[in-house]
Structure formats: C-alpha cells, structure tokens
Amino acid sequence: MPDTYPRSLQLHIDGEWVEVEGRDIHHVVNPSTGKIISDLPKATKADLDRALDAAGRAFPVWRDTPIAERGAILRKAANLMRERAPDIGRLMTAEQGKPLAQAIGEVSNSANMFDNMVEEAKRCYGRVLVRPAGQQSLVKYQPVGPVAAFSPWNFPVFTPARKLAAALAAGCSIILKPAEETPASPIEMIRCLVDAGLPTGTAQVVFGDPAEVSSHLIASDVIRKISFTGSVPVGKHLLKLAAEGVKRTTMELGGHAPVLVFDDCDMDKALDLLSVQKFRNAGQVCVSPTRFYVQSGIYDKFAEEFTKRAEKVRVGDGFGDNIDMGPLANPRRPEAMERLITDAKAKGAQVRLGGEAMGNGGDNVGFYYRPTVLTDVSLDADIMTTEPFGPVAAMRPFDSMEEAIEQANRLPLGLAAYAFTESLRTANIVGDKIEAGMVAINNLTVSPGDAPFGGVKESGHGSEDGPDGLKAYMVTKAIHQS
C-alpha cells in the first residue's frame, strides 16, 4: 500500500475539520493485510448536537440559493472529484480492498451523480391545475429539510454520492455518516464539496458508534428525512426510530438477486457477463447475482463453463497489477462465507470451485476468499435464503418458467433480478412477474443513474437516482388561490 493513507482522520462539523486528539477512536484496517492503518475520531453527542444546529442554520440559506448557483457549486465539486479520483481511489483501495482501477472508476461515476442531479433539479417542474377564471391552483416541489444519511462500506463513495447529490441538488442540508471501516474516501468527497464553495454546515460528515449516532440524529427535530443503505435488520430498526417523529425515509436494504437462465439464451453472453459481475467487488454488492436458477437442458454445461471462467478470476491486493478481485472488506465476511458454505455442503451442495479462505501470498494474511461455485444447492440451504454478500455463486436447475419465477419470488427480498432469454414472450412475463424493484434482461444494468434504484418487500422502499431520487428529498405542496 502506498504511504498516502493519513495516519489520522477527521470529522467535518459546522465548517471545521475536527481532529482525533482527545477523542475516542476507531481503528481503520487494511483488508489486504489485516493491519491497522489509521485512527478515526468518533463524534460525541456534543459534536452531533453541533452538527444538527449547523444543518438547521444552513438549510434555509441553501434552500433559497438559486438552482443555478447551487448547480455551479455541485458541478465544481464533481470536477474536483474527477481531478482527485486517482488519489481518492488509492484511499478507497487501502481501506476497502477493491482493485485500484475499480476504485478510481467509482469516484468518477460518483462525480457524474452530481452532474445528473443538477440537471434533474433544473427540470423539477410543478404544474398549474385547470381552474375557473380568477382562481389558481399550483403544485410545487420544495426541499424537505435537513437530512441524516447513512451509507455502508462496500461502495464508500458511490453510495454516499447518491445521497449527497440528490439532497444538495434538491436544496437540503445533510449530515452524512459513512461506514467507519471506509472513512477516508467519503471524507475526501466532502472535502471536494467544501473546496467547491458549499456554504458552512450544508454538508457535514461524522463517525462514531453507529447505533448511538443514528439514534441521536434521527431523534432530533432538526432532521426531516433519513436515507439509509444497509442491512434489513438495521433498516427496520431505523424505521422504528423514524416513525417516532414521522420522518420521511428512503431505505435501500438487502438483496439476494436471482438469475434466471433459460435454455434459449445466448449462453456465451450470459456467462461472460455473469462471471464478471458475480465477483465484482468480491461479491459485496447489494445487486450482485447470487441465486442462479438455470434451465435443466443447459444446467450442466452452464455450470461447467461458469466454473471455468471463475477459475480465471485473479485475486490479490487491490494495488497489484491485473487484479480482478481484492479481499473481503472485514474479517466478518470470510467467517460468514464459511458458515454458509459448510451448511450448503451438509445439505447436498457440490463445491465446484473454491469454498475456502486464502492468504495474499505475503507475510500478512488479509481477508481473502476464493471465488466459489456451488451447484445442486438445496432450497433449504441457508445460502438460498441468506444473502452471502461475498464471492459465491449458488446454482440449481429448474424445468419450467413458472417454477423459476416461483423460486425467484420465494424470499421476502426484492431488490434486483436478472434473466437471460431470447424469447420476447418469456422476457415480457419475467419482467412483469418477478417481484423486484429492478429487473435486467439479457444485461446486468440496474444502476444507470437516470433510472430509479430501489427495492420492494423487505429490500426497502423509495428510490435513489433520476427524478425519483431527487423528489425523495422534496415535499409536494398544493397552493390554491382565489
């Protein structure tokens, strides 16, 4: 790892960069080595109260700033992110583990979110209703108010960028709490916003004990909206907290994406796409394809060819050359893989590839896990119900389309789903019948930036991205005048 990762990190509260001295700290660990690389200060309740006060003061100022001026600041921040993408990407690889090229690409894609949301805000039109002469009724969209946003460690910049870009473009102030495991890269995104001229208190970043920070922020009368990306259990808990104050929420919770591979598909295309996407970010992606349902006539061949491609995935330190997959982000993930795979094997699954942790080949042992392919996985195996969030593909055959759709919909989750078929009729039925917020057919694109991103059932509610994502940070007001 390059010696560019800061030895201590900062909070950003009310325009001030708050140092680590005299505070409780969280140790940041490099997942490629398992070693501590930095100290992160934890916010106290007084810090959080100060951030809340600043967000409350900043909101009316930012709300009343014309969209052209807001947009200029956000575009400048986006350009700074692009300029600094190599440096921010190196921070991300050091703290999260993903290959450097993917990390740099994530920063650049995150910058695009700010540009997209500025354009959406310029075109967030209300409407005039038809009324008799002398009367007027208007419908307007206005920013909801100060926002508390919580983001996870798997995409340390892109996920918070979704929240920051939409909230700020809408005219809201925002307090961001990213994951403590991956703090430096989102801190640098906030720095880009500050350096672009964002008014004091409009965007702040805090860290600390997740339960303490979330409960304190959500309980405050200042906060009018909560945005959370993370697990189903934590999401349900935050919803209960939000209900006490009738706070608006956007919840992007867990997934366990089914893949329906029909026997009339373009198999080479499906294999090439899926074998890359499955192991992107070591499978630590909420929309990662995980449950592979393959039609019986092509099942054996598909499993064999997928395994051949998975064998070629190059695993190693994200700073290495030609690396496809880095380590898992923390020691909890290899342990979870072991539990799920052991259970699947006990219930009859065959391990075609992997199924074990691995070292990095050096003096240190990071949180690496071999790309894994399981076949003939029983429906009662835990991995068919519990999202693995790791580099594991679980496969089983199906006979009919009805059976495949039934299996795809069997869980209380519904974030993303995928299907591969050359039949227009099958594609239409699958698109209609699968219970998911996003369905991709013959491709894996569920996050293009201008389309709604979100789930159904226990995968959450509300949308990010596009006009839907912007309006999630706005309230609808009707004005009737005579």
HURAQUI-V257530 format. One record per pair of residues at least 24 apart in sequence whose ideal C-beta (glycine too) atoms are under 8 Angstrom apart, sorted by the first residue. I is the first residue (numbers start at 1). J is the second residue. D is the distance in whole Angstrom. If there is no record, write none. Layout:
BEGIN
i=<I I>
j=<J J>
d=<D D>
END
This chain:
BEGIN
i=<1 1 1 1 1 1 1 1 2 2 2 4 4 4 4 5 5 5 5 5 5 5 5 6 6 7 7 8 8 8 8 9 9 9 9 9 9 9 10 10 11 11 11 11 11 11 11 12 12 12 12 12 12 12 13 13 13 13 13 13 13 14 14 14 14 14 14 14 15 15 15 15 18 18 24 26 26 28 28 28 28 28 28 29 29 29 30 30 30 30 31 31 31 31 31 31 31 31 31 31 32 32 32 32 32 32 32 32 32 33 33 33 33 33 34 34 34 34 34 35 37 37 38 38 40 40 40 41 42 42 42 43 43 43 43 44 45 45 47 48 48 48 48 48 51 51 51 52 52 52 52 52 52 53 54 54 54 55 55 55 55 55 55 55 55 55 56 56 56 57 58 58 58 58 58 58 59 59 59 59 59 61 61 62 62 62 62 62 62 63 63 63 63 65 65 67 67 67 67 67 70 70 70 70 70 71 71 71 71 73 73 73 73 74 74 74 74 74 74 74 74 74 75 75 75 76 76 77 77 77 77 77 77 78 78 78 78 78 79 80 80 80 81 81 81 81 81 81 81 82 82 82 84 84 85 87 88 88 88 88 89 90 91 91 91 92 92 92 92 92 93 93 93 94 94 95 95 95 95 95 95 96 96 96 96 96 96 96 96 97 97 97 97 97 97 97 97 98 98 98 98 99 99 99 99 99 99 100 100 102 102 102 103 103 106 106 106 107 107 107 109 109 110 110 110 110 111 112 113 113 113 113 113 113 114 114 114 114 114 116 116 116 116 116 117 117 117 117 117 117 117 118 120 120 120 120 120 121 121 121 121 123 124 124 124 124 124 134 135 135 135 136 136 136 137 137 137 137 138 138 138 139 139 139 139 140 140 140 140 141 141 141 141 141 142 142 142 142 143 143 143 143 143 143 144 144 144 144 144 144 144 144 145 145 145 145 145 145 146 146 146 146 146 146 146 146 147 147 147 147 147 147 147 147 147 147 148 148 148 148 148 148 148 148 148 148 149 149 149 149 149 149 149 150 150 150 150 150 150 150 150 150 151 151 151 151 151 151 151 152 152 152 153 153 153 153 153 153 154 154 154 154 154 154 155 155 156 156 156 156 157 157 157 159 160 160 161 162 162 162 162 163 163 163 164 164 164 166 166 166 166 166 166 167 167 167 168 168 168 168 169 170 170 170 170 172 172 173 173 173 174 174 174 175 175 175 175 175 176 176 176 176 177 177 177 177 177 177 177 177 178 178 180 180 180 181 181 182 183 210 214 214 215 218 218 218 219 219 221 223 224 225 225 225 225 226 227 227 228 228 229 229 232 232 232 235 248 249 249 250 250 250 250 250 250 250 251 251 251 252 252 252 252 252 252 252 252 252 253 253 253 253 253 253 254 254 254 254 254 254 255 255 255 255 255 255 255 255 255 255 255 256 256 256 256 256 256 256 256 257 257 257 257 257 257 257 257 257 257 258 258 258 258 258 258 258 258 258 259 259 259 259 259 259 259 259 259 260 260 260 260 260 260 260 260 260 260 260 260 261 261 261 261 261 261 261 261 262 262 262 262 262 262 262 262 263 263 263 263 264 264 264 264 265 265 265 265 265 266 266 266 267 267 267 267 269 269 270 270 270 271 271 271 271 272 273 273 274 274 274 274 275 275 275 275 277 278 278 278 278 279 279 279 279 279 279 280 281 282 282 282 282 282 282 282 282 282 283 283 283 283 283 284 284 284 284 284 286 286 287 287 287 287 287 288 289 289 289 290 290 290 290 290 291 291 291 291 292 292 292 292 293 293 293 293 293 293 293 294 294 294 294 295 295 295 295 296 296 296 299 299 302 303 303 303 303 306 306 306 307 307 307 310 310 310 310 310 310 311 311 313 313 315 315 315 315 316 316 317 317 325 325 327 327 327 327 327 328 328 328 328 328 329 330 331 333 333 333 333 334 334 334 334 336 336 336 337 337 337 337 337 337 339 340 340 340 340 340 340 341 341 341 341 343 343 343 344 344 344 344 344 344 344 347 347 347 347 348 348 348 348 349 349 349 349 349 349 349 349 350 350 350 354 354 379 379 385 387 401 401 401 405 405 405 405 408 408 408 409 409 409 412 412 413 413 413 413 414 414 414 414 414 415 415 415 415 416 416 416 418 437>
j=<30 32 33 37 93 94 317 319 90 94 319 87 90 91 94 30 37 38 90 91 94 95 184 38 184 38 39 38 39 40 41 38 39 40 41 183 184 187 41 187 41 43 47 204 205 206 207 187 190 191 194 203 204 205 43 47 50 51 54 204 206 50 51 53 54 200 201 204 54 194 200 201 43 47 208 180 207 95 180 181 182 183 184 95 181 330 94 95 97 366 95 96 97 326 327 328 329 330 366 367 97 317 318 319 326 327 360 364 366 360 362 364 365 366 331 364 365 366 367 364 94 95 95 184 180 183 207 207 207 208 209 206 207 208 213 208 212 216 206 206 208 213 216 217 175 204 206 146 175 217 220 222 223 222 200 201 204 146 173 174 175 201 202 204 222 223 146 173 222 201 146 173 199 200 201 202 143 145 146 172 173 199 202 168 171 172 173 199 202 142 143 171 172 171 199 118 121 122 169 171 118 121 168 169 171 118 121 122 169 193 196 197 198 114 115 117 118 165 168 169 193 196 114 115 118 196 197 114 192 193 195 196 198 111 112 114 115 192 111 192 195 196 107 108 110 111 114 189 192 107 108 111 188 192 111 188 157 185 188 189 185 319 184 185 188 156 157 182 184 185 318 319 326 184 319 156 181 182 183 184 185 153 154 156 181 182 185 326 329 282 318 326 327 328 329 366 367 281 282 318 326 318 320 323 324 325 326 318 319 280 281 318 185 318 155 157 158 157 185 189 158 449 157 158 161 189 161 449 158 161 162 165 449 465 161 164 165 168 169 165 449 450 465 466 165 166 168 169 170 469 470 169 169 466 467 469 470 169 170 171 470 467 170 467 470 471 474 482 480 481 482 480 481 482 478 479 480 481 478 479 481 476 477 478 479 476 477 478 479 471 474 475 476 477 171 474 475 477 170 171 172 473 474 475 170 172 224 225 248 473 474 475 172 173 222 223 224 225 172 173 174 175 222 223 224 225 172 173 174 175 223 224 225 226 227 473 174 175 177 214 217 218 223 225 226 227 174 175 176 177 226 227 228 177 210 214 226 227 228 229 230 238 176 177 178 179 186 229 230 179 229 230 178 179 181 182 329 330 281 284 285 286 329 389 281 285 182 183 185 186 185 186 189 229 186 189 189 453 464 465 469 227 229 464 189 193 203 464 465 469 470 472 473 225 227 473 193 198 202 203 470 470 471 473 474 225 473 201 202 203 202 203 204 204 205 206 217 223 203 204 205 206 205 206 207 208 210 213 214 217 205 207 207 208 210 329 330 329 207 234 238 241 241 242 245 247 244 245 245 247 248 249 250 472 473 250 464 472 252 253 253 286 413 458 459 460 472 461 462 454 460 461 462 463 464 472 460 461 462 286 415 453 454 455 459 460 462 464 413 415 455 458 459 460 286 387 413 415 458 459 286 287 288 290 387 413 414 415 416 455 459 290 291 385 386 387 411 413 415 287 288 289 290 291 415 416 417 418 436 289 290 291 293 407 408 417 418 434 289 290 291 292 293 417 418 419 420 293 398 404 405 408 417 418 419 420 421 430 434 292 293 294 295 298 302 419 420 295 401 404 419 420 421 423 426 295 296 297 298 421 422 423 426 298 420 421 422 442 420 422 442 298 301 302 305 420 442 302 420 442 302 305 306 309 309 443 444 306 393 418 444 306 309 310 313 444 310 371 391 393 310 313 324 325 371 391 325 325 325 326 327 328 329 333 369 390 391 388 389 390 391 392 328 329 333 389 390 415 416 415 416 438 446 447 389 393 418 444 387 388 392 393 394 384 394 407 408 393 394 395 396 395 396 397 398 404 407 408 395 396 397 398 397 398 399 404 397 398 399 395 397 395 352 373 375 395 373 393 395 352 353 373 353 354 371 372 373 393 353 371 371 391 358 368 370 371 360 361 360 366 371 391 360 366 367 368 369 367 368 369 390 391 367 367 367 367 369 389 390 367 368 369 390 388 389 390 369 372 388 390 391 392 382 381 382 383 386 388 392 372 374 383 392 381 382 383 374 377 378 381 382 383 394 377 378 380 381 376 377 378 381 374 375 376 377 378 381 383 394 374 375 376 391 392 407 410 411 413 426 429 430 429 430 433 434 434 435 436 433 434 435 457 458 455 457 458 459 455 456 457 458 459 454 455 459 460 440 446 455 444 463>
d=<6 7 7 7 8 5 8 6 6 8 7 7 6 7 8 8 5 6 8 6 5 7 7 6 6 6 7 6 5 8 8 6 7 5 7 5 6 6 7 7 6 6 7 8 6 5 6 7 5 8 7 8 5 5 8 6 6 5 7 5 7 6 7 7 4 6 5 7 7 8 4 7 8 7 8 5 7 6 8 7 8 6 7 8 7 7 6 7 8 7 8 7 4 7 4 7 5 6 5 5 6 5 7 8 7 5 6 8 4 7 8 4 8 5 7 6 6 5 7 6 6 7 8 7 6 5 6 7 6 4 7 4 6 4 7 8 8 6 7 6 8 7 5 6 5 5 6 8 7 7 5 5 7 8 7 3 6 4 4 7 6 6 8 7 6 8 6 8 4 6 8 4 6 7 3 5 8 6 5 7 4 6 8 7 6 7 6 6 5 8 5 4 8 7 8 8 5 6 8 8 8 7 7 7 7 4 7 7 7 8 5 5 6 5 8 7 5 7 6 6 8 7 7 6 6 4 7 6 5 5 8 4 7 4 7 4 5 8 7 4 6 6 6 8 6 4 8 6 5 8 6 5 7 7 8 7 7 5 5 7 8 8 4 5 6 6 7 7 8 4 4 6 7 8 8 7 7 5 7 6 7 6 7 6 7 5 8 8 6 7 5 4 4 7 6 7 7 5 7 6 5 5 8 5 7 7 6 6 6 7 7 8 8 7 6 6 5 5 7 8 6 8 5 5 4 7 8 6 8 5 6 4 7 8 7 8 5 8 8 7 5 6 8 8 4 5 8 4 8 7 6 6 7 7 5 8 4 4 6 8 6 8 8 7 6 7 7 7 8 7 5 8 5 8 7 7 5 7 7 5 8 7 7 5 8 8 5 8 7 6 4 7 6 8 8 6 6 6 5 4 5 6 6 8 8 6 5 5 6 6 6 5 6 8 8 8 3 7 7 5 7 7 5 6 6 8 5 7 4 7 7 7 5 7 6 7 8 5 7 8 4 6 5 7 5 8 6 7 5 7 8 4 8 5 8 6 8 7 5 7 7 7 7 8 5 7 7 5 8 5 6 5 8 4 4 4 5 8 6 4 6 7 7 8 8 8 4 8 5 6 5 6 6 5 5 7 7 8 5 6 7 5 8 7 7 7 6 7 8 5 5 7 5 8 8 5 8 7 7 6 6 6 8 4 5 7 5 6 5 7 7 5 7 5 8 6 6 8 7 7 5 8 7 5 7 8 7 5 7 7 7 7 5 8 8 6 6 7 6 8 6 7 6 6 7 7 7 7 7 6 7 7 8 8 6 7 8 8 7 8 8 8 8 5 8 6 8 8 7 7 8 7 4 7 7 5 4 6 6 7 8 7 6 7 8 5 8 6 8 8 7 6 5 4 7 5 6 7 7 6 5 6 8 8 6 6 8 3 6 7 6 6 6 8 8 4 6 5 8 6 6 5 6 7 7 5 6 6 8 8 8 5 6 7 4 5 7 8 4 8 7 5 7 8 5 7 8 5 8 5 8 6 8 7 4 7 8 6 8 7 7 4 6 7 6 8 5 5 7 8 7 6 4 7 6 4 8 4 5 6 5 6 8 8 4 5 6 8 7 6 7 6 7 7 7 7 7 8 4 8 7 5 6 6 7 7 5 7 8 8 7 6 4 6 8 5 8 8 7 5 7 5 7 5 5 5 8 8 5 6 7 5 8 8 7 6 5 7 7 5 4 6 7 6 7 5 7 6 8 6 4 7 5 7 8 7 6 7 7 6 7 7 6 6 6 8 8 6 6 4 7 8 6 8 5 5 6 7 6 8 6 7 7 6 7 8 5 7 5 8 4 8 6 7 5 6 6 7 8 5 5 5 5 8 5 8 5 7 6 8 5 8 7 6 7 7 6 7 6 8 7 7 7 4 4 5 8 4 7 6 6 8 7 6 6 6 7 7 6 6 8 5 8 7 7 7 5 7 7 5 8 6 8 8 6 4 6 6 7 7 7 7 7 6 5 7 6 6 7 4 7 5 7 8 4 6 5 6 8 5 8 5 7 6 4 7 6 8 7 7 5 5 7 8 8 8 6 7 6 7 7 8 7 5 6 5 8 8 8 7 5 5 4 7 6 6 5 5 4 4 8 5 8 4 4 7 7 5 8 6 8>
END
